[in-house]
Amino acid sequence: MPRNLKEFKKPLLKSINIDSNNVVTIVLDNTNKSKPIGEIHELKLFYRVDVLKYERNNNEIIIIQDISEYKEKFTEDRRYKLEINWFGGHLFLETIYKNGQFIVVDEHYTNRI
């Protein structure tokens, strides 16, 4: 299948937010057919955790994860790699933790589906 280079260069991450209850919400673009995302099974923020439930529709994939058990381990102005895994593929996000939020500085996608 030929790739649309313009579509392939578009980021998949729409947003990543931490609310006051220490819940991280990650919203991914599900409209980019050049970068398909399979059934997500794992998320790595500080630790690897199983993703047991997430929302998927034609436009978005929404992952919600409680990080209250380890939020205090994140250090201000430090880089962290976030990883979203599905069987055969990964989304790697290079971030900086600042003011209680993750700021994405780079995104890398791989898929072998």
Secondary structure in CASP SS format (residue, H / E / C, confidence):
PFRMAT SS
TARGET T0000
AUTHOR 0000-0000-0000
METHOD secondary structure of the structure
MODEL  1
M C 1.00
P C 1.00
R C 1.00
N C 1.00
L H 1.00
K H 1.00
E H 1.00
F H 1.00
K H 1.00
K C 1.00
P C 1.00
L C 1.00
L E 1.00
K E 1.00
S E 1.00
I E 1.00
N E 1.00
I E 1.00
D C 1.00
S C 1.00
N C 1.00
N C 1.00
V E 1.00
V E 1.00
T E 1.00
I E 1.00
V E 1.00
L E 1.00
D E 1.00
N C 1.00
T C 1.00
N C 1.00
K C 1.00
S C 1.00
K C 1.00
P C 1.00
I C 1.00
G C 1.00
E C 1.00
I E 1.00
H E 1.00
E E 1.00
L E 1.00
K E 1.00
L C 1.00
F C 1.00
Y C 1.00
R E 1.00
V E 1.00
D E 1.00
V C 1.00
L C 1.00
K C 1.00
Y E 1.00
E E 1.00
R E 1.00
N C 1.00
N C 1.00
N C 1.00
E E 1.00
I E 1.00
I E 1.00
I E 1.00
I E 1.00
Q E 1.00
D E 1.00
I C 1.00
S C 1.00
E C 1.00
Y C 1.00
K H 1.00
E H 1.00
K H 1.00
F C 1.00
T C 1.00
E C 1.00
D C 1.00
R E 1.00
R E 1.00
Y E 1.00
K E 1.00
L E 1.00
E E 1.00
I E 1.00
N E 1.00
W E 1.00
F C 1.00
G C 1.00
G E 1.00
H E 1.00
L E 1.00
F E 1.00
L E 1.00
E E 1.00
T E 1.00
I E 1.00
Y E 1.00
K E 1.00
N C 1.00
G C 1.00
Q E 1.00
F E 1.00
I E 1.00
V E 1.00
V E 1.00
D E 1.00
E E 1.00
H E 1.00
Y E 1.00
T E 1.00
N E 1.00
R C 1.00
I C 1.00
END
